[in-house]
């Protein structure tokens, strides 16, 4: 099975993140950038499928040159190689443009299965799997907590707030996963050394036949117009009970529109 795993480099959610003053986008140059956490579970799932049934696992990343660091980290877990879509014109791309670029790269890779995290920790819009499935004409099995492969048939336990749904589809398909699906492996020293020699193919917009003016900030369908820092937390309101505490509490909640 030919498996492609989408990997995104994102600012570390555990560290402070800031927005740029000139274009209101995340200041990635000043951030500690890491592999999107959910994508690590997608990588692990791909490797387990490979170990069970053979095939090839390829990492696909769209991002600036520094995203190569996350690609090598991903490869150290075990995948066979990677494709890095990088172009200065991609900076500021919206989800629609991103899905167009990734779909173009995926057509060249011709995967049986596309795996990705259910969401990214920077955008958290959860739309990329659906957009890619639509563009590629594939089934979308999203929010998986369990994935089973039987020949050309995929069965997914789709995680919901009430429990889970069982969904099936034939390959090729796009599957997004939650962090309940497995436990990602730690790269071994051997894996880290091997990752340095694994092939990473760099692809530009011109290689994919996509005009630069149709992606990036210039071609974005949405934009952040302004931003401001979260205000400092103020002191709370104390309601002293002098026999009418309950009434005063309800009045306060009403002014805050909680009741």
N, C-alpha and C positions, 0 to 999 in steps of 0.2 A: 504494500500500500504506500502510495506517495502522499506523505503528510507534510503540510506547511503550517508552521506555528507563527502567528503574528506576535511580535514583541515590540513594546513601546518603551522608550526611555522617558522617565518622568522625574520631576523633582521629588526628593525624599519627603514623604508625608509626615515623617517624624521630626523634620527640621522646619525652621521658619521659611516661608515662601513670600516673595514680594512680586509686585507687578511693575513693569517698566513704565516710566513717566511719559515716554514719547508715543507709545502705541497701545498701552494698557494690556499688554500680553505678559505672560509669566516671564520673569527674569531668570531664564534657565542658565545663563552664564554664571550667575551668582549663587545658584542652588547646588545642593548635593544631588546629583542625578543617579538614578538607579533603575533597574528593571521594574516595570509595573508589577506589583505583587501578584495580581491575578494571573498574569502571563506565565509566572513560574509554575503554576498548577497546570496550565495548558501544556507547557514543555514536558512536565513529568508525565502527563497522560499520554502524550505522543510517544515518549520513550517506552512506556509500559506496553503500548500497542505494538511498537516496533519489536520489542523483546518477545512478545507473544506470537507475532505473525510475520516478522520480517518487514522489509521495505526500507524507505529512506525518510529521514526527518530533516526538513529545511527550515531555517529561521528566516522570516521576512520582516524587515524593519524599515520604516520611513522616518528619516530624521537627519539632523545635521551631522557633520563629520564626527563630533564627539560621541555620537550614539554608537560608534564602533566599540567603545568600551563595554557597553551593555551587550553587544553582539558577542564579543569574546567571552563574556561571563556566561551567556546563554549556551554557547558552544561547549564550554567547560563541563556542562551538565551531561553532554553526550550526543547532541544532534550532529549530523554529518557535514553540514555546510550552511551558508547563509547568503541572502541577497539584501543589499543595503541600498535603498532608494534615497539618494541625497542630491539636493539641488538648492542653491541659495533662494530661488524663486518660491520654494515651498514654505518659507517662513510665514506664519500667520494663517495657514490654510484652515478652513472650516471643516466640519465633519463631512459635508458633501464632497468637497474637493479631495479630502483625504481618502474617502472611499473610492473615488474615481481613480486615483493614483494606485492604490493598493489592488484594486480590481484589475487594472491593466497589467500589473506585475504578476498577479495570480494567474491570469490567462496564459502567460508565457510559461509558468511553472506547471500548469495543468495538474493540480492536485486532485486526489481522490477525497481527501479530507482536509478542511481548514479548521484549525483549532485556535482559540484565543480566549483571553480572560473575559468575564462577563462585563467588566467595566474597567476604565482606567482611573487611577486615583487623582489625576489632575482634572480631567473633563467630567467624568462620572455621568455621561449621558446615556450609555448602554444602547447606542443605536448602530454602532459599526457592524456587528454581525448581521443585522437585518439589511443594512444598506448593501453590504457586499453580496449577500445571498441574492438580493434583487438584481443587482448589476450582473451577476454571474449566472443567473438562472438556476441557482441551487436551492435545496431545502435549507431552512434555518432551524436548527435545534438549539435553543438558547437556555441559559441558566441551568446547565446540567450539574447534577450532584453525583451522577453515575453514568458511564458510557459503556455499552456493550457492542462489540462488532461481531457479526456472523456473516461472513462472506461479503456481499454487497449491501447488507442490511445493518443499519445503525439503530440501536434502541437507547433512549435516554430517559433517565428519571429527572424530570424538570422540576427544580425546586420552586415552591410557592410559599406564600405566607400560611396557607392552610395545611401544607404537607408537600405532596409531589404528584406530578402527572407523568404518565408513561407515554412517550411519543416515539414513533418509528419513522424512518425515511431511508431511501436508497442513496448510495453514494453516486455522484459527488455531493458533499454537503458541507455547511458551515456549522460548527458546534462551539458554543461559548460555555465556559465552565466557572463554577464558583469554587471557593476555597474549601468546600466540604468534600470535594471529589477525591482527593489524595493528599499525600504529604510529600512535597518536593524534596528531592535528594540534594545533599550538599556536594559540590564539586570536589572530586578527589585531586590530589597533587598530580596524578597521572593525567586526569582529565584536563586540568589547567594547562599542563605542558602540551597536551595533544591539541588543545584549542588554538594554540599559536600557529599550527600548521594547517588547520582546516581551511578550505577555500571560502572566501568571502567575495562575492561579485558585486561591484558597485554599478548602480544603474542611475542614469539621469532622466530628466523629463523628456529630453530629445530622444533618448533610447526607447521611451514608452510612447512617443508620438503625441505628447500632450503639450499644448502651447503654454508657455510660462505665464502669460497674462490671465489665464483661466484658473489659476490656483493661487495660493498665497494670500496675503492680505488684500491684494488688488482684486482677486476674484472671489473673495469670501462673501457668503450670503448673510453673515451675522458679524457683529463687532461689538466690543465693549467701548462705550462712549466715555465713561468716566469711572473712577473708582476712588475710594477713600479707606483709610485704615479703620478697623473696628474700634469703636470708642472704648475707653477704659471702663472697667466694671465699676458701677457706682455702689454706694452703700445700700443695703436693703432697707425695707420699711418695717418697723417694729410696731405691732398693734398690742397695746397693753390692755388686758382684760379687766375692766372695772365694772363688770356686769353686763356690758354691751359689746363684748369682744366679738361675738359671732356676727352681730349686725355690721360692725365696723369692717370686719374681714370681708364680708360679702360686698359691702360698698366699695372696698378697695379693688376686689376682683372685678367688679362691674366697670370701674374706671379704666381698668387694663383690658377690658373686653374679653375676660375669661368666662364670664357668666352673663 
